[in-house]
Amino acid sequence: MANSVKYYRDFREHLKALEERGKLIRITREINKDTELMPLVRWQFRGLEERDRKAFMFENVIDSKGKRYSMPVTVGTLAATTEIYAIGMMCEPEQIAERWSQAQLNPFDPIKVTSAPVHEIVWQGQDILNGHGLDMIPVPISTPGFDNAPYLTSANWITKDPETGIYNIGNYRSQIKSANRTGGLFTSQHMGQHWRKAKAKGQRLEACIAIGVVPSIAYSATAKIPYDFDEYRLAGGLAGAPVEVVQAKTVDLLVPATAEIIIEGTIPTDIVEPEGPFGEYPGYMGHRTESPFLEVTCITHRQGAIYTALMSQFPPSESSKIKHTGTEKIIYKLLRQDSGNSAVIDVALHDEVSGSGQAFCVIKMRNATKAEAWRALHATAGFNGSYAKVCIAVDEDIDIQDPAMINWALCYNMRPGEDVEISKGKMPGLDPSTYPPGSEHEDRRASSTSALLINAIRPWPYTPVSLPKKEFMERSKQIWEELELPPLKPRMPWFGYSLGAWTKQDEEEADLAVKGDYFETGKKQTGQRKKS
């Protein structure tokens, strides 16, 4: 079903719509992309309610070496809030689910054009190595203090199946390694199937990265759709009109005609190299991996191009909003009860889930052993007979008043096969699941129920929390306050910290990154290549 209103022609029309709706903040003061930019935007995800978040546009960007960039940088334009996401869809928030349903039922094939705004400026050959390569793009460091380089985050990778020719567009992180080389973490995704098919043929995989696209393309790139469903067609369905595409300059791929920037290149299939670590969406630093990389053959962009970044890392984030918009998570609240265990330092009660708050209990523990955690869980389950039907033990850095933090611990610290136990013999109390309405008093007395016990204490040392280090967050907080932006209400955690699994090499590379010397890391990684 086509839109009754014509969809955005390009990212600039979308940006204008955000500004007209009061959802865009322009920052004109000088901002360091390596140490200040992402921490500044991060504050609204750690210090503001969702309704107060905005998209940002940084117009005066430098790096840690003092280099000044001509391109402005935007962050949060796609999904800082559900309302911003809806503006990208040109609908009301309550219409998002229906728009997605209609887009899948009524996709549009893209339309090829012969000339395009994204080809207004073309750089290739020696241009790439002489100041017009990846180093001309003001890519921020997403997690300063932990990331080992700037990463493209709103990188819409475009490839096609070497056998069928069906396109795939996916959003994958991309480590900037040199002026003409960027990594790509995509082997477990649909693009990885393209790479493996090209490898089987003994060929390189051609690829392009589109940055600054209309929201319908960006939203399609993050959707989990079937392998053979072309994202260009889905994007057309979301827009209610075909996407305009143009032939790339150096590879046989069609790219969005109105994108701000296109990076073209080929990916070797016989070698891989180290990539990462990088702050990832589960809330921890992503591990160092061995991944393919793109060798850049051409970069095209519009006059006055705008670079777009996507805020990911610790949830909630722009990334989590894109992936989960249209769904609401039921957050379990907690029941406060002192377990008497010396490792227990706090217990939380929340009545939003269970009425009186007695059914759900979360225990905060310091340096708890496995035995201490289970003792605390069993003691809480047995308190007063009918209390604490669901009991969860968490580490001391978890804010047990924050439902999002509780869910974070459950999702990434707990192993269902080892850390879940059912404790029988609890008194039914007023639990309506323990006996049907109208049961006789004696039947109720004979009834019993059970408790669900979950040990969500981290089972071993983890990589650092994927937020910028404290000094960068504190510096950006000063800038935030100098800009007289809305008052912050910091939420735990608001800065990254080590959880034990962090090497001297990790620390050294992160230090190089914030100093602007990340090409040294990329150079070192060329000597660590191996056969794939």
PLY file of the C-alpha trace (Angstrom):
ply
format ascii 1.0
element vertex 532
property float x
property float y
property float z
element edge 531
property int vertex1
property int vertex2
end_header
0.00 0.00 0.00
1.63 3.23 -1.14
1.94 6.22 1.14
-0.61 9.01 0.67
2.31 11.41 1.29
5.43 11.24 -0.87
8.30 9.61 1.04
11.62 11.30 1.74
13.76 11.58 -1.37
16.96 11.58 0.64
18.47 11.77 4.11
18.43 15.57 3.99
14.65 15.72 3.65
14.40 13.39 6.61
16.80 15.57 8.62
14.68 18.62 7.81
11.56 16.82 9.05
13.28 16.01 12.35
14.31 19.63 12.80
10.85 20.93 11.99
9.42 18.59 14.66
11.91 19.85 17.25
13.78 16.54 17.34
17.22 17.72 16.14
19.90 19.47 18.18
22.65 21.23 16.22
26.01 21.48 17.99
28.21 24.22 16.54
31.05 24.16 19.07
34.17 22.14 18.34
33.78 18.46 19.26
36.45 15.74 19.24
35.02 12.73 17.42
37.46 10.36 19.12
36.81 11.31 22.74
33.75 13.57 23.08
31.13 13.04 20.39
29.65 9.63 21.22
29.96 10.10 25.02
27.98 13.33 24.66
25.15 11.60 22.81
25.39 8.62 25.15
24.34 10.82 28.07
20.77 11.05 26.83
20.51 7.25 26.99
21.92 7.21 30.51
20.47 10.46 31.87
17.17 11.30 30.20
13.73 9.77 29.81
13.05 8.52 26.30
10.65 11.37 25.53
13.47 13.89 26.05
16.00 12.27 23.70
16.86 13.96 20.41
18.87 13.47 17.25
22.19 15.34 17.15
24.10 17.07 14.36
27.72 18.04 15.01
28.87 20.77 12.63
32.42 21.42 13.88
34.22 18.07 14.17
37.90 17.44 14.87
39.91 14.38 15.89
42.51 13.75 18.60
45.30 14.97 16.32
43.54 18.27 15.67
42.39 17.40 12.17
39.28 19.31 11.13
36.62 17.61 9.01
34.37 19.26 6.46
31.59 16.70 6.93
29.15 17.15 9.82
28.19 14.08 11.86
24.67 13.05 12.85
23.67 10.54 15.52
20.22 9.43 16.71
18.42 10.41 13.51
17.03 6.92 12.93
15.80 5.71 16.29
16.79 7.72 19.35
13.12 7.31 20.36
10.04 5.54 19.08
8.72 8.91 17.92
11.88 9.58 15.89
11.59 6.09 14.41
8.00 6.87 13.43
9.08 10.13 11.78
11.47 8.02 9.71
8.51 5.85 8.69
6.32 8.91 8.02
3.63 7.59 10.33
2.44 7.79 13.92
4.07 5.51 16.54
0.94 3.39 16.84
1.00 2.78 13.06
4.53 1.31 12.92
3.49 -2.35 13.21
0.89 -2.02 10.44
3.40 -0.25 8.19
5.82 -3.15 8.59
3.10 -5.69 7.78
2.06 -3.82 4.65
5.66 -3.37 3.50
6.27 -7.13 3.52
3.01 -7.80 1.70
3.52 -5.02 -0.86
7.24 -4.60 -1.68
8.48 -2.47 -4.59
11.32 -3.37 -6.92
13.99 -0.64 -7.06
14.27 1.69 -10.06
17.65 2.16 -11.76
18.66 5.71 -12.69
21.61 6.84 -14.82
22.82 9.77 -12.71
22.67 10.36 -9.00
23.51 12.87 -6.25
25.83 10.34 -4.60
28.10 10.53 -7.65
28.62 14.28 -7.46
32.15 13.66 -6.17
34.18 10.55 -7.04
37.51 9.48 -5.52
39.46 6.44 -6.69
42.98 5.22 -7.42
45.67 7.28 -5.70
43.03 9.74 -4.46
42.08 7.15 -1.83
45.61 7.16 -0.38
46.09 10.91 -0.63
43.55 12.30 1.80
40.34 11.19 0.10
40.00 7.73 1.53
38.32 6.55 4.71
40.42 9.05 6.63
38.40 11.93 5.16
35.25 10.62 6.85
34.74 11.80 10.48
33.94 8.37 11.91
33.55 8.67 15.69
34.96 6.24 18.23
31.83 4.69 19.70
33.27 3.48 23.01
36.33 5.65 23.73
38.67 3.98 26.14
37.78 0.48 24.94
37.24 0.41 21.14
40.46 -0.17 19.22
39.50 2.15 16.34
36.63 4.19 14.92
33.95 1.93 13.46
31.34 2.61 10.81
28.10 1.91 12.67
25.38 3.04 10.28
27.13 1.03 7.59
24.61 -0.48 5.21
26.63 -3.20 3.46
25.36 -4.07 -0.02
26.23 -7.37 -1.72
24.47 -9.83 -3.99
24.37 -13.61 -4.09
27.05 -14.79 -6.55
24.66 -17.44 -7.84
21.22 -15.83 -7.86
22.07 -12.14 -7.99
19.60 -11.39 -5.18
20.72 -8.42 -3.12
21.30 -8.24 0.59
21.62 -5.06 2.64
22.81 -5.51 6.21
24.03 -3.22 8.95
27.37 -4.53 10.23
30.12 -2.93 12.28
33.21 -1.95 10.29
36.61 -1.23 11.85
38.51 1.56 10.11
42.00 0.08 9.54
43.60 2.36 6.98
42.66 4.89 4.34
41.67 2.07 1.99
40.70 -0.80 4.29
37.83 -1.49 6.67
36.83 -4.63 8.51
33.40 -6.20 8.55
31.74 -8.44 11.12
29.23 -10.22 8.89
30.20 -13.88 8.50
27.28 -15.14 10.62
24.78 -13.05 8.63
23.31 -13.32 5.13
26.28 -11.43 3.72
28.46 -14.19 5.13
26.69 -16.65 2.85
27.55 -14.43 -0.11
31.19 -14.37 1.04
31.35 -18.16 1.38
29.76 -18.66 -2.05
32.33 -16.32 -3.59
35.08 -18.22 -1.75
33.82 -21.53 -3.18
34.14 -20.00 -6.64
37.64 -18.73 -5.90
36.46 -15.13 -6.30
36.52 -11.97 -4.25
33.18 -10.64 -3.07
32.23 -7.22 -4.38
30.63 -4.95 -1.78
29.53 -1.40 -1.17
28.75 0.46 2.04
25.98 3.07 1.87
25.96 5.78 4.55
23.33 8.48 4.99
20.41 6.68 3.38
16.68 7.25 3.69
15.27 5.62 6.85
13.36 2.94 4.94
16.67 1.47 3.72
18.30 1.72 7.16
15.32 0.05 8.84
15.27 -2.71 6.22
18.99 -3.35 6.70
18.44 -4.13 10.39
15.38 -6.34 9.88
15.65 -10.12 10.22
13.97 -11.11 6.98
14.39 -14.28 4.86
17.65 -14.77 2.98
16.13 -14.35 -0.47
14.02 -11.25 0.31
15.81 -8.31 -1.31
16.05 -5.43 1.20
15.70 -2.90 -1.63
12.21 -4.32 -2.22
11.37 -4.17 1.50
12.60 -0.57 1.68
10.32 0.25 -1.21
7.45 -1.30 0.68
8.20 0.78 3.78
8.42 3.95 1.68
5.39 3.10 -0.43
7.49 3.77 -3.54
10.49 2.22 -5.32
14.02 3.00 -4.14
16.16 4.75 -6.75
19.48 2.97 -7.37
22.48 3.70 -9.57
25.36 1.60 -10.89
28.46 1.78 -8.68
31.64 3.10 -10.28
34.09 0.21 -9.75
32.01 -2.85 -8.82
28.95 -4.51 -10.33
26.45 -3.40 -7.71
23.50 -1.05 -7.57
23.65 1.52 -4.76
21.14 4.03 -3.32
21.17 7.02 -5.64
20.52 9.63 -2.96
22.86 8.28 -0.27
25.33 10.72 1.27
28.36 8.43 0.90
29.13 5.17 -0.93
32.28 3.14 -0.19
33.05 0.60 -2.93
35.49 -2.30 -2.87
36.20 -5.99 -2.90
36.60 -8.48 -0.07
39.30 -11.17 -0.23
37.91 -14.64 0.48
41.22 -16.44 1.04
42.39 -14.47 4.08
40.98 -12.93 7.23
42.56 -10.75 9.90
41.91 -9.61 13.49
38.97 -7.28 14.03
37.67 -5.78 17.27
37.16 -5.43 20.17
34.16 -3.13 19.84
31.35 -2.13 22.20
28.35 -4.26 21.32
24.59 -4.19 21.87
24.42 -6.84 24.68
26.15 -4.29 26.89
29.68 -5.70 26.86
32.71 -5.27 24.67
32.55 -7.61 21.68
35.44 -10.03 21.52
38.35 -9.72 19.14
37.53 -11.83 16.08
39.14 -12.89 12.83
37.03 -11.42 10.08
37.10 -10.46 6.40
37.95 -6.94 5.30
37.02 -4.61 2.43
39.76 -3.17 0.22
38.39 0.15 -0.96
38.44 0.90 -4.69
36.30 4.03 -4.76
34.47 6.50 -2.54
31.69 8.66 -3.90
29.70 11.28 -2.04
27.41 14.24 -2.39
28.52 17.85 -2.27
28.47 18.83 1.39
28.10 15.20 2.45
26.81 14.39 5.94
28.16 11.41 7.87
25.61 9.39 9.85
26.50 7.27 12.89
24.28 4.82 14.77
24.37 4.71 18.57
24.73 1.09 19.67
26.67 -0.45 22.59
25.03 -0.59 26.00
21.23 -0.87 25.89
19.03 1.06 25.56
20.44 2.58 22.44
19.45 3.68 18.99
20.40 0.19 17.80
18.18 -1.57 20.33
15.28 0.73 19.44
15.61 -0.10 15.75
15.75 -3.83 16.44
12.93 -3.95 18.94
10.52 -1.16 18.01
6.93 -2.39 18.04
7.48 -4.70 20.95
7.30 -4.01 24.67
9.33 -5.94 27.19
7.63 -7.00 30.34
10.04 -6.10 33.12
9.92 -8.16 36.23
10.04 -6.10 39.39
11.56 -7.27 42.55
10.77 -8.27 46.13
13.00 -7.01 48.91
14.13 -9.61 51.43
17.34 -9.88 53.41
18.81 -13.33 52.87
21.17 -13.14 55.82
24.08 -14.15 53.57
27.24 -12.08 54.16
27.66 -11.59 50.40
24.22 -9.97 50.08
24.38 -6.17 49.99
20.86 -5.21 48.87
17.45 -6.60 47.96
14.85 -4.84 45.80
11.04 -4.95 45.73
8.90 -3.75 42.80
5.14 -3.82 42.83
4.44 -3.10 39.15
4.51 -6.81 38.26
3.04 -8.64 41.20
0.69 -6.18 42.88
2.07 -6.22 46.40
5.59 -6.83 45.16
6.06 -10.06 47.08
6.33 -12.45 44.14
9.56 -11.20 42.57
12.86 -10.69 44.39
16.32 -9.66 43.17
19.35 -9.94 45.43
22.46 -7.82 44.90
25.65 -9.63 45.95
29.32 -8.70 46.28
31.96 -11.22 45.12
29.54 -14.07 45.73
30.65 -17.65 45.32
28.32 -20.12 43.68
27.47 -21.57 47.10
26.73 -18.14 48.57
24.49 -17.27 45.64
22.43 -20.45 45.99
22.19 -20.08 49.78
20.81 -16.57 49.31
18.35 -17.72 46.65
17.01 -20.60 48.76
16.76 -18.43 51.87
14.79 -15.78 50.00
12.45 -18.37 48.46
11.68 -19.70 51.93
11.04 -16.35 53.59
7.53 -16.15 55.08
6.33 -19.13 53.08
4.52 -17.41 50.25
7.02 -14.68 49.35
9.47 -14.58 46.42
8.06 -16.90 43.79
10.80 -15.74 41.41
14.26 -15.11 42.94
17.28 -13.72 41.07
20.83 -13.13 42.31
22.92 -10.47 40.54
26.34 -8.80 40.84
26.92 -5.61 42.81
27.25 -3.39 39.71
23.65 -4.14 38.71
21.18 -1.40 39.66
18.46 -3.55 41.19
16.00 -0.64 40.99
16.39 -0.55 37.21
14.40 -3.24 35.36
16.57 -2.87 32.27
19.66 -3.73 34.29
17.94 -6.81 35.74
17.05 -8.04 32.29
20.63 -7.34 31.16
21.94 -9.64 33.90
19.40 -12.34 33.06
20.14 -12.25 29.33
23.92 -12.31 29.49
24.99 -13.68 32.91
22.61 -16.62 33.35
22.91 -20.05 31.67
19.50 -21.77 31.77
20.93 -25.29 31.85
23.08 -24.61 34.90
21.75 -21.56 36.71
18.01 -22.26 37.05
16.37 -24.34 39.77
12.81 -25.04 40.88
12.26 -25.07 44.66
9.07 -26.89 45.67
6.99 -26.65 48.83
6.05 -22.97 48.96
2.78 -21.95 50.57
0.18 -20.76 48.04
-0.84 -17.54 49.76
-3.07 -15.57 47.40
-1.43 -16.92 44.24
-4.39 -17.61 41.90
-2.40 -20.20 39.97
-2.26 -22.55 42.95
-5.97 -23.36 43.14
-9.07 -22.57 41.09
-11.61 -19.95 42.17
-14.24 -21.33 44.51
-12.03 -24.03 46.05
-12.83 -25.15 49.55
-10.69 -23.83 52.40
-9.17 -27.25 53.10
-8.25 -27.67 49.46
-6.45 -24.36 49.56
-4.54 -25.40 52.68
-3.42 -28.59 50.95
-2.18 -26.73 47.88
1.43 -25.79 47.32
3.48 -24.07 44.68
7.13 -23.59 43.87
9.75 -20.90 43.33
11.95 -20.22 40.34
15.55 -19.55 41.42
18.00 -17.97 38.98
21.68 -17.40 39.64
22.56 -14.46 37.38
25.96 -13.84 38.96
28.60 -13.66 36.21
30.17 -17.14 36.02
33.69 -15.87 35.16
35.56 -12.64 34.33
33.88 -10.73 31.48
35.12 -8.22 28.96
34.54 -4.56 29.93
31.11 -2.97 29.95
30.71 -1.36 26.52
30.44 2.28 27.58
33.14 4.94 27.21
35.64 5.08 30.06
34.83 7.30 33.01
37.16 10.16 32.07
35.52 10.53 28.64
32.01 10.45 30.06
32.94 13.01 32.72
34.49 15.33 30.10
31.43 15.01 27.86
29.17 15.69 30.85
30.97 19.01 31.31
30.35 19.83 27.65
26.69 18.76 28.00
26.23 21.16 30.90
28.12 23.98 29.15
25.72 23.57 26.23
22.82 23.97 28.69
21.21 20.75 27.44
18.45 19.16 29.57
19.53 18.17 33.11
20.92 14.65 33.27
19.79 11.92 35.63
22.61 9.37 35.34
21.68 5.69 35.41
24.02 2.90 36.39
26.21 2.16 34.60
27.07 5.45 32.95
30.71 4.61 32.15
32.60 1.49 31.11
34.71 -0.53 33.51
36.78 -3.71 33.42
35.32 -7.02 34.55
38.60 -8.93 34.44
38.87 -10.22 30.86
40.86 -7.38 29.30
44.46 -7.78 28.08
47.37 -5.37 27.93
47.05 -5.49 24.13
43.37 -4.51 24.37
44.29 -1.55 26.59
47.17 -0.42 24.35
45.05 -0.52 21.18
42.22 1.41 22.82
44.74 4.05 23.95
46.09 4.31 20.39
42.54 4.74 19.09
41.66 7.75 21.24
45.02 9.34 20.34
44.19 9.02 16.66
46.89 6.41 16.03
44.57 3.52 15.16
46.23 2.98 11.76
49.10 1.47 13.76
46.69 -1.23 14.91
45.51 -1.79 11.36
49.11 -2.02 10.16
49.96 -4.56 12.84
46.95 -6.65 11.88
48.20 -7.06 8.32
51.08 -9.06 9.78
48.62 -11.30 11.61
46.72 -12.50 8.58
46.22 -16.19 7.98
44.53 -18.41 5.49
40.76 -18.54 5.79
0 1
1 2
2 3
3 4
4 5
5 6
6 7
7 8
8 9
9 10
10 11
11 12
12 13
13 14
14 15
15 16
16 17
17 18
18 19
19 20
20 21
21 22
22 23
23 24
24 25
25 26
26 27
27 28
28 29
29 30
30 31
31 32
32 33
33 34
34 35
35 36
36 37
37 38
38 39
39 40
40 41
41 42
42 43
43 44
44 45
45 46
46 47
47 48
48 49
49 50
50 51
51 52
52 53
53 54
54 55
55 56
56 57
57 58
58 59
59 60
60 61
61 62
62 63
63 64
64 65
65 66
66 67
67 68
68 69
69 70
70 71
71 72
72 73
73 74
74 75
75 76
76 77
77 78
78 79
79 80
80 81
81 82
82 83
83 84
84 85
85 86
86 87
87 88
88 89
89 90
90 91
91 92
92 93
93 94
94 95
95 96
96 97
97 98
98 99
99 100
100 101
101 102
102 103
103 104
104 105
105 106
106 107
107 108
108 109
109 110
110 111
111 112
112 113
113 114
114 115
115 116
116 117
117 118
118 119
119 120
120 121
121 122
122 123
123 124
124 125
125 126
126 127
127 128
128 129
129 130
130 131
131 132
132 133
133 134
134 135
135 136
136 137
137 138
138 139
139 140
140 141
141 142
142 143
143 144
144 145
145 146
146 147
147 148
148 149
149 150
150 151
151 152
152 153
153 154
154 155
155 156
156 157
157 158
158 159
159 160
160 161
161 162
162 163
163 164
164 165
165 166
166 167
167 168
168 169
169 170
170 171
171 172
172 173
173 174
174 175
175 176
176 177
177 178
178 179
179 180
180 181
181 182
182 183
183 184
184 185
185 186
186 187
187 188
188 189
189 190
190 191
191 192
192 193
193 194
194 195
195 196
196 197
197 198
198 199
199 200
200 201
201 202
202 203
203 204
204 205
205 206
206 207
207 208
208 209
209 210
210 211
211 212
212 213
213 214
214 215
215 216
216 217
217 218
218 219
219 220
220 221
221 222
222 223
223 224
224 225
225 226
226 227
227 228
228 229
229 230
230 231
231 232
232 233
233 234
234 235
235 236
236 237
237 238
238 239
239 240
240 241
241 242
242 243
243 244
244 245
245 246
246 247
247 248
248 249
249 250
250 251
251 252
252 253
253 254
254 255
255 256
256 257
257 258
258 259
259 260
260 261
261 262
262 263
263 264
264 265
265 266
266 267
267 268
268 269
269 270
270 271
271 272
272 273
273 274
274 275
275 276
276 277
277 278
278 279
279 280
280 281
281 282
282 283
283 284
284 285
285 286
286 287
287 288
288 289
289 290
290 291
291 292
292 293
293 294
294 295
295 296
296 297
297 298
298 299
299 300
300 301
301 302
302 303
303 304
304 305
305 306
306 307
307 308
308 309
309 310
310 311
311 312
312 313
313 314
314 315
315 316
316 317
317 318
318 319
319 320
320 321
321 322
322 323
323 324
324 325
325 326
326 327
327 328
328 329
329 330
330 331
331 332
332 333
333 334
334 335
335 336
336 337
337 338
338 339
339 340
340 341
341 342
342 343
343 344
344 345
345 346
346 347
347 348
348 349
349 350
350 351
351 352
352 353
353 354
354 355
355 356
356 357
357 358
358 359
359 360
360 361
361 362
362 363
363 364
364 365
365 366
366 367
367 368
368 369
369 370
370 371
371 372
372 373
373 374
374 375
375 376
376 377
377 378
378 379
379 380
380 381
381 382
382 383
383 384
384 385
385 386
386 387
387 388
388 389
389 390
390 391
391 392
392 393
393 394
394 395
395 396
396 397
397 398
398 399
399 400
400 401
401 402
402 403
403 404
404 405
405 406
406 407
407 408
408 409
409 410
410 411
411 412
412 413
413 414
414 415
415 416
416 417
417 418
418 419
419 420
420 421
421 422
422 423
423 424
424 425
425 426
426 427
427 428
428 429
429 430
430 431
431 432
432 433
433 434
434 435
435 436
436 437
437 438
438 439
439 440
440 441
441 442
442 443
443 444
444 445
445 446
446 447
447 448
448 449
449 450
450 451
451 452
452 453
453 454
454 455
455 456
456 457
457 458
458 459
459 460
460 461
461 462
462 463
463 464
464 465
465 466
466 467
467 468
468 469
469 470
470 471
471 472
472 473
473 474
474 475
475 476
476 477
477 478
478 479
479 480
480 481
481 482
482 483
483 484
484 485
485 486
486 487
487 488
488 489
489 490
490 491
491 492
492 493
493 494
494 495
495 496
496 497
497 498
498 499
499 500
500 501
501 502
502 503
503 504
504 505
505 506
506 507
507 508
508 509
509 510
510 511
511 512
512 513
513 514
514 515
515 516
516 517
517 518
518 519
519 520
520 521
521 522
522 523
523 524
524 525
525 526
526 527
527 528
528 529
529 530
530 531
